[in-house]
């Protein structure tokens, strides 16, 4: 368990996203992100953040670049 959430649960979340394959997860104008693409993005951010508990700032907006 890490940060109150078991690691297996975190990995299952990404695997669940990936299980939807090429179905659209996000649509914004002509931009489209599939569930597989979203799973890759989630895994990439998780790898960059690492496993150490830390405070992070999440900047968001209604744009694909913030996803």
Secondary structure, DSSP 8 states (H G I E B T S, - for coil): -BTTB-HHHHHHHHHHHHTTTTSEEEEETTEEEEHHHHHHHHHHHHHHH-SS---------SSGGG-
